[in-house]
Amino acid sequence: MNNSDEKVVDEGNDQLCLAEEPTSNSIGLRSKPWKLLIVDDEEVVHSVTHLALDGFNIDGQGLEFISAYSGAEARNILREHSDIAVILLDVVMETDRAGLDLVHFIRRDLKNRLVRIILRTGQPGQSPEQEVITKYDINDYKEKTELTRQKLFSAVYTSLRSYGDLYALEQNRKGLMKVISASATIFDKRDISEFSAGVLEQLTALLYLNSDAVLINSSGLLAHPEVEKLHILAGTGKFKDCHGDVDVSIFCSEVVERVRYVLKNKKSSYGENYWLSYYVTKSGLEQLLYLSAKDTFSVPDIEMIELFVKNVAIAHETIALLESCQK
């Protein structure tokens, strides 16, 4: 996207515009690596796997290798790391079926349906492929002798893509459940926060965004240098526990500058790895949404973001109007 592009939507007194980026430099976000668990009792298999997948990268995300040398050790690791994306799993370790038993533990005991499991065996006759695939919830079955560097790369790449899609759907489901729950009582409770949090989680999942996002309710806050407070409606990622009036120190200085810029110019602002959306209702209620991302935003992304801010602001304004009518 070119920073010189500008988009203006005029709906009566409600104005929505995209502005040129402020003079401050945008901060590149370092994406967390995908967690790959290697479960095998042979040290050489771990070494060869590291070598084969050296330099692996998907959309700026590399790999974090975690090693386990038995099914029992893998169980402990999986209890501690719920966000492992892919498991390269040997069948025969401390027992002839240690790997298969671990699959049952993952799917039945941990109830982890997201992690992608690639079963690797050096003794295919002992655990026939057809039997394993039909009886166990695995995602791929490979003989170690057939796993060239390219085939291993392809297997891990496709598994991570699948995991990413499933993870996004799961986060979207959780966000949608919050929205449904909050929508039923939003006007009775006069509380927009839970509703905003649910929709914000859903939005970040749908757009495959970095999870750090925050929705700010403002009426001139930060427009002047002496103001040091923000009113947070909802947040995700590192802003998840931020709510109500909070100090601007939750943001780095560059982000604070961006927020000041947006409030002063009444325009949305974007950079290489972030979007700061601005919306003002007819009554003058201002709301901002700060999102971080791994890549630049597409036009459909922008439209969803701006629609989110607009709808939440209108819902918030409606609640405020109801409260004033009942006084």
N, C-alpha and C positions, 0 to 999 in steps of 0.2 A: 504494500500500500504506500502511496506517495504522500508525504507529509503536507504537500501543497493542496491535496484534495480537500474539498469542503462540501458538506451536505447540510442543508437547512430544511427543516420540516416546520411549517407554520400551521398550527391548529388554533385559530382564534388568538387568545392571549398566551397559549402554551407554545413555547418555542424550544426547538431542539436543534442544536447545531454542533458540527464538528469543527474544532479550531486547529490552527497550526500548533505544533508542539511547543511547549515552553522552552526557554533558552537552556534550562538545565539538561545535562546528559542523562539519557535513560540508563537504568541499571539492568544488565543482562542477568537473567535468573539461571542458576545452576540446577538442572533437573536432577532429581534423585535417581540413582541407577536401579534397574530391575534386579530383584533378588533371585539368584539361581542357586538351587540346592543340589549338590552332587552327592549321591549316596552310593558308595561303593567301598568294598573292603580292600581294594588294590590301590596303593598309592600312585602307581603309574597311570591309572585311569584318570585320577584327579589332575595329574600333571599334563597329560595329553589333552584333556578337556580345556584346561586353562590356555594351553598353547593354541588349540584349534579356534577358540573363541576370542583370542586376543584382538582388541580393537573393535569388538562388536559394538554396534550403535544403531538405535532406532530413534529417529526424531530427537537427537540430542541426548538420549538416555543410553548409558552404557550398562555394564553388568557388574553386580556385586556377587562374587563367588563365596558360597558357604559350603563347607565340607563336613560330611558325616561318614564314618567308616563302619557303621552297623545300623541295623534297623532301630535298635534301642537308642542310640545316640541321635538318630534322626527324629525320633519322637520328641525328645527334649528340645531340640532346635525348633521344631514345628510349634511346640507349645509357646515358645518365646517369640517367634516371628510369624505373625498371622498374615503378613503381606508378602510371603514368598510367591513369586509368579510362576516359576517353572521348576520341576524336579526331574533330574536325570537319575533314574532309579535302577540299581542292579537287583536282580532277582535272588541269586544265591549269595548269602553272606554268612551270618552266624548260624543260620539254618538254611535248608534248601528252599524255603518259601518265605524267607524274611522280608523280601521286597513286596510280595503279594500281601502278606499280613500288614505291612505298613500302609498299603493302599486302603485296606479296610479301616485302619485306624484313622486315616485322613478323612475319608468320606463319611464313615459312620460315627466315630467318636468325636472328632473335631468338627464334623459337619461342614467341612471346607469343600465347597463345590467349585470354587473359582480356580484354584491352583491347577496348572496343567501338568500332567504326569506323563513323562516319556520313559517307558520301561526299556531298559537295555539288558540284554542277556548274552552271556558267552556260551550258554548251554541251551540252545533253542529246543532240542529234543526233550529236555526235561520239563519245560513249560511251553507246550505247543501254542503258537500264535493265536489260532482260532479259539481255543479254549480260554486263553487269558483275556482276549478282547471281549468275548461274550459274557464272561463271568465277573470281570473286574472293571471298575469305572476308571479306565485309563484313557489317555488321549492319543497315544502313539506307541508302537511296539517296534523295536529295532534290535537286530543282531549286532553285536559289537564289531564283528568282522566286516559288516557292510557300511558302517558309519565312517565314511570318509569325512574330511574336514568340511567339504562343501555340503554334504548331506546333513551333517550335524548342525552347521550354520542354518540351513534351510529349516530343519526341524525346530530349532530353538526360535528362529525368527517368526515362523507361522504360529507357534505356541504363544509367544508373547503378544502377537497381534490379537489372537483369540482371547487371551487373558485380559488385555486392555479393553476389548469390547464388552466382555462379561462384567468387568469391574465397573465400567461406566453405567451399564444397565442396572447393576445392583445399587450403585449410589443414586441413580435416578429413581429407582423404586423406593428407596428409603426417603428421599426428598419428597416424592409424590405422596407417600403415606403421611408425612408431616403436613403437607399442604391440605390433604383431605381431612385430617384430624382437626387442623386449625381452622379450616374454612367453615366448618359446621358451627363454630362458636365465636368466630372472629368479631362479629358485631355485638354479640352478647357480652363478651369479656372486655371489649374495647381495648384489645391488646393486639397490635400488629406484629410484634416481635417474632412470635412462634411461626406465624404465617410467612413472614419474610425469610426466616431461617430455612424453612422447608423449601421454598421456591429457589432460594439462593443455592442450596445444595443440589437441587435438580438442575439448575442452570449450568453450574460448573461441571457437573457430570456429563450433561448433554454436549457441551462444547469441548470436552476432554481438556479442561483447563488445569493449570496449577491450582491446588486447593485453597490458596490464600486469596480470600476475597472479603470485602467488607462493605456494608450498606450504611451510609451516613445520612442522617436527617439533619438538615441545616437551614437556618434562616440568618445568614450573615456570619455564621461562625467561621473563623479563620480568615475572614475577609480583611481583618485588620491584624497587624503583627502582634498586638498585645493579647489577643484571644488565644488561650492555650488549651481549650477544651473542645472535644468532639462529642456529638451524641450518636452513639452506635445503635442501630436497630438490629443488625444481625451480622454475623461473621462466620467464616469457615477457615480451615487450616490453622495457621498461627494466630488468627483473629477470632477463633471459635469462642473463647471465653470472654471476649470483649463485649460489653453491653452497657447501655446507658451512657452517662457522661464520663468520658475517659480522657486522660491526658494525651496530647498530641505526640508524646514520646513513643507511643506504640508504633508510629511510623518513623522511618528514617527521614533525614532532613530533605532529601530529594522528593520524597512522596509528599511531605508537608508543603513544599514549594508548589508542587503540581496542584494540590487541593486549593491552595490560596489563589493560584492562577485561574483555576476553573471558576471559583466563586466570584472572583473579581470580574472576569470577562463573560460570565454566564454562558459558557460554552464547554462542550465535552473536549477532552484532550486524549491523545493516544501517542504511544511510542512503540518501539520494536517489540517490547515484551509486556506491555501493560495497556489497559484501557481504563480511563476515568470518565464515566458517563455522568452527565448533568441533566436534570429535568426540573422544571418549575411549573407548578399548577396555576390555575387561574387565580387562586386565592393568594399566591405568592409562596406556597410551601416549596422549599428546595430540597431535593434529595440527590445524593451522589453515590455511585457504585464504583469501587476500585477493584479491578481484576488484574491478576498477573497470569501470564501464559508463556509457553515454551516458544511459540511462533507468533507471527503477525496474525491479526484477526482477519477473517474473510468477511465479505459483505453480509452473508446470512448470519454469521456470528454477531456482527454489529447490530443487525436488526433485532435479534433476539435479546441482546443486552439492553438496548434502548427501550424495547417493549416492556421488559421486566421492570426497569426503573419507573417507567411511566405508570404501569398498572399498580405497583406498590404505592407510589405517591398518591394516586387517585384513591386507593383503598384507605390510606392513612388520612387523607383529607376528608373522606366520607365519615370516618369514625369521629374525627374532630368536629365535624358539622353536627353529627348526632348528639355528641356530648353538649355542644353549645345550645342545641334546641331543648335539651332536657333540664337545663339550669334555670 
